[in-house]
């Protein structure tokens, strides 16, 4: 987990490996185009094929270089996490078309904090930005296991509402938490 260090020159926080990372806002990263979405492949082991991909946001900071989520996520407040989640969702929807044009009709997924699901206009964002292709398989929102068990009835209701928008919920890091 990141810790904050204050200095008179700059506000910085220490990343997980003790390296100093300049503090920045998500607004600053968005306006300067420092955010980049990378995709981790998901393999179907039964069919031995590429089945999907998970979107992962990286920050290209001008002084600190490439930042991984563990370098900046702990320093974000709820509003910044909302903006980052919305950015990831809209960008993934846009990128699906790029993958499809290259011959990959992948089901993409993004990580979203479960506590933010009621605050993110997911259905409206998907309606406004979803690919127009009939082959679009929908989107998966990944929630960590520990987040789901905290309020299972609310998560079930949200999953029901998302179903009409071709949005599914999936458990990320299953077995690493409490179930």
HELIX and SHEET records of a PDB file:
HELIX    1   1 UNK A   26  UNK A   31  1                                   6    
HELIX    2   2 UNK A   69  UNK A   72  1                                   4    
HELIX    3   3 UNK A   73  UNK A   75  5                                   3    
HELIX    4   4 UNK A   78  UNK A  101  1                                  24    
HELIX    5   5 UNK A  114  UNK A  116  5                                   3    
HELIX    6   6 UNK A  122  UNK A  129  1                                   8    
HELIX    7   7 UNK A  145  UNK A  150  1                                   6    
HELIX    8   8 UNK A  152  UNK A  163  1                                  12    
SHEET    1   A 3 UNK A   3  UNK A   6  0                                        
SHEET    2   A 3 UNK A  11  UNK A  14 -1                                        
SHEET    3   A 3 UNK A  20  UNK A  22 -1                                        
SHEET    1   B 3 UNK A  35  UNK A  44  0                                        
SHEET    2   B 3 UNK A  49  UNK A  61 -1                                        
SHEET    3   B 3 UNK A  65  UNK A  67 -1                                        
SHEET    1   C 5 UNK A  35  UNK A  44  0                                        
SHEET    2   C 5 UNK A  49  UNK A  61 -1                                        
SHEET    3   C 5 UNK A 107  UNK A 111  1                                        
SHEET    4   C 5 UNK A 139  UNK A 144  1                                        
SHEET    5   C 5 UNK A 167  UNK A 172  1                                        
END                                                                             
